[in-house]
């Protein structure tokens, strides 16, 4: 993809949205280095594609009464371990709010996925899945955020604030990089972000910019839903 060159004002730089593979995405085996194979050796067989997780049963969490009365909302991210039969055997909170976590965990423990038979000659293996729930205190709803695939269409940003180069960071070089997983609500506003990687001293400036970004709502089945995307900001020193 060709990148457009954006002019920058003194002391200000643009945050560049770059879609990259999410941590929960299945990795693909890179092609073999043909130059490293002995002459006449048969080509290695391609690795089998990882099975797709298909949820067949399960409901969204119930909004806890106490949290609703307090107007408490937020994002809960869970990692599920799923056995070969499709049963959730373990739940681990990756990002949580104590008042909301129990409701999220209780819901996913009853989820079920389509079983995946093991490949011939191999033992049945467990699988992992990451789910993100947004507890929307404004309307007492709980919605599951959709992960934006890097290969597919990307959400359209309708508002982008520029990240200011932090003063006193010249020793870090000409630029700093910050990578976030962001959660955008059904209205298109950033409601949560988790840093994945950051150049020291640049995270605060990146957060100040990203929390003001807005997107067109993601429509699924004619209804807006929250989504998760990975964004990278390159914050360059003004010339």
C-alpha positions in Angstrom: 0.0 0.0 0.0 1.3 3.4 -0.8 1.5 5.8 2.1 0.7 9.4 1.6 3.2 11.9 2.9 1.5 14.2 5.4 2.9 17.6 6.3 3.5 18.2 10.0 3.3 21.4 12.0 6.2 22.2 14.2 6.0 20.2 17.4 3.3 17.9 16.0 3.3 14.7 14.1 0.6 12.4 12.7 -0.5 9.1 14.2 -0.4 6.5 11.4 -2.9 3.7 11.6 -1.3 0.5 10.5 -3.2 -2.8 10.8 -1.1 -5.7 11.9 -1.9 -9.2 12.9 -3.6 -9.5 16.3 -2.0 -11.5 19.0 -4.8 -14.0 18.9 -4.5 -14.6 15.2 -3.2 -18.0 14.1 0.3 -17.8 12.8 1.2 -19.1 9.3 4.3 -21.0 8.6 6.7 -19.0 6.3 7.7 -20.7 3.0 10.8 -22.8 3.2 14.1 -21.3 2.2 14.7 -23.2 -1.0 18.4 -22.2 -1.1 19.0 -24.1 2.1 17.7 -27.4 0.7 20.2 -29.9 -0.7 20.1 -30.3 -4.5 17.5 -32.8 -5.5 15.8 -32.9 -2.1 12.0 -33.0 -2.2 10.2 -29.9 -1.3 8.8 -29.8 2.2 5.1 -30.3 2.5 3.1 -27.2 3.4 2.0 -27.0 7.0 -1.7 -27.7 7.6 -3.9 -24.7 8.2 -5.0 -24.2 11.8 -8.7 -25.1 12.3 -11.2 -22.2 12.5 -12.9 -21.8 15.9 -16.7 -21.9 15.5 -18.8 -21.1 18.5 -22.0 -23.2 18.5 -23.6 -22.3 21.8 -23.3 -19.6 24.5 -24.8 -16.3 25.7 -23.3 -12.9 26.4 -22.6 -12.0 30.0 -25.3 -10.5 32.1 -24.6 -6.9 33.3 -24.1 -7.2 37.1 -26.9 -5.3 39.0 -24.5 -3.6 41.4 -22.2 -2.4 38.5 -25.3 -1.1 36.6 -26.6 0.8 39.6 -23.1 2.4 40.1 -22.9 3.3 36.4 -19.7 1.2 36.2 -18.7 -0.1 32.8 -15.5 -1.1 30.9 -13.7 -3.7 28.9 -13.0 -7.3 30.0 -10.7 -9.5 27.9 -10.6 -13.2 28.5 -8.4 -16.0 27.0 -10.2 -19.4 26.7 -8.8 -22.8 26.5 -10.9 -25.2 24.5 -10.5 -28.9 24.3 -11.0 -31.1 21.2 -14.7 -31.7 22.0 -15.3 -27.9 22.0 -15.7 -27.5 25.7 -14.2 -24.5 27.5 -11.9 -26.0 30.1 -10.1 -22.9 31.4 -10.6 -19.1 31.5 -7.8 -16.6 32.1 -8.4 -12.8 32.4 -6.0 -10.8 30.3 -7.6 -7.4 31.1 -10.3 -7.0 33.7 -12.4 -4.9 35.9 -13.1 -6.8 39.2 -16.8 -5.8 39.4 -17.4 -7.2 35.8 -15.0 -10.1 35.5 -17.1 -12.7 37.3 -20.1 -12.2 35.0 -17.9 -12.5 32.0 -16.2 -15.7 33.2 -19.5 -17.3 34.2 -20.9 -16.7 30.7 -18.0 -18.1 28.7 -17.7 -21.2 30.8 -21.0 -22.3 29.2 -19.8 -21.6 25.7 -19.3 -24.5 23.3 -17.4 -24.7 20.1 -17.6 -27.1 17.2 -15.3 -30.1 17.8 -12.2 -30.5 15.7 -11.0 -34.1 15.1 -7.3 -34.5 15.4 -5.2 -35.0 12.3 -4.3 -38.6 11.5 -1.5 -39.8 13.7 -1.7 -36.9 16.1 -3.2 -36.5 19.5 -6.2 -34.2 20.2 -4.9 -30.7 21.0 -6.4 -27.9 22.9 -7.1 -24.5 21.3 -7.0 -20.9 22.4 -9.5 -18.1 21.8 -9.5 -14.5 23.0 -12.8 -12.7 23.6 -13.4 -9.0 24.4 -16.5 -7.8 26.1 -17.6 -4.1 26.4 -19.8 -3.5 29.4 -21.6 -0.3 28.2 -22.8 1.5 31.4 -24.8 4.1 29.3 -27.4 1.5 28.3 -26.5 -1.5 30.5 -25.6 -3.6 27.6 -22.8 -6.1 27.2 -21.5 -6.6 23.6 -18.7 -8.7 22.2 -16.1 -6.8 20.3 -15.2 -8.0 16.8 -11.5 -8.3 15.9 -10.6 -6.4 12.7 -8.6 -8.7 10.5 -5.6 -7.0 9.0 -6.2 -8.5 5.6 -9.8 -7.2 5.3 -11.4 -3.8 5.1 -10.3 -1.4 7.8 -12.6 0.9 9.8 -12.8 4.4 8.5 -11.4 7.0 10.9 -13.6 10.1 11.1 -11.5 12.0 13.6 -7.7 11.8 14.1 -5.8 13.9 16.6 -2.1 14.4 16.0 0.4 13.1 18.5 2.8 15.7 19.9 6.5 14.8 20.1 7.3 14.7 23.8 9.8 17.3 24.9 13.2 16.1 26.1 13.1 12.8 24.1 15.7 13.8 21.4 18.1 11.3 22.9 15.7 8.5 21.8 16.3 9.3 18.2 14.3 11.0 15.5 11.1 9.1 16.2 9.3 6.8 18.7 6.9 4.0 18.1 3.8 3.0 20.2 1.5 0.0 19.4 -1.9 -0.3 20.9 -4.8 -2.7 20.9 -7.8 -0.3 20.9 -11.4 -1.1 21.7 -13.9 1.1 19.8 -17.5 1.1 21.0 -20.6 0.8 18.8 -20.8 4.6 18.4 -17.2 4.7 17.0 -15.4 6.1 20.0 -12.2 4.7 21.5 -13.1 3.4 25.0 -10.1 1.3 25.9 -6.5 0.9 24.8 -3.7 -1.5 25.9 -0.1 -0.8 25.0 1.6 -3.7 23.2 5.0 -2.1 22.6 6.3 1.4 23.2 9.4 3.5 22.9 10.2 4.8 26.4 8.8 8.3 26.9 6.3 8.2 24.0 3.4 6.3 25.4 1.7 9.2 27.2 1.7 11.4 24.1 0.3 8.5 22.0 -2.5 7.8 24.5 -3.5 11.5 24.5 -4.0 11.4 20.8 -5.6 8.0 20.3 -8.2 8.4 23.0 -9.7 11.3 20.9 -9.9 9.2 17.7 -13.3 8.4 16.3 -14.5 5.9 13.6 -17.5 5.1 11.5 -19.5 2.5 13.4 -18.9 -1.1 12.5 -22.2 -2.6 11.2 -22.9 -6.3 11.6 -26.3 -7.6 10.6 -27.6 -4.0 10.3 -26.5 -3.1 13.9 -23.4 -1.3 15.2 -21.0 -3.4 17.2 -17.8 -2.6 19.1 -14.5 -3.7 17.6 -10.8 -4.4 18.4 -8.0 -3.2 16.2 -4.3 -2.9 16.5 -2.8 0.5 15.7 0.7 1.8 15.4 1.8 5.4 15.9 5.1 6.7 14.6 5.9 9.9 16.5 8.6 11.8 14.6 10.7 14.7 15.9 9.8 18.0 14.1 12.4 19.3 11.8 
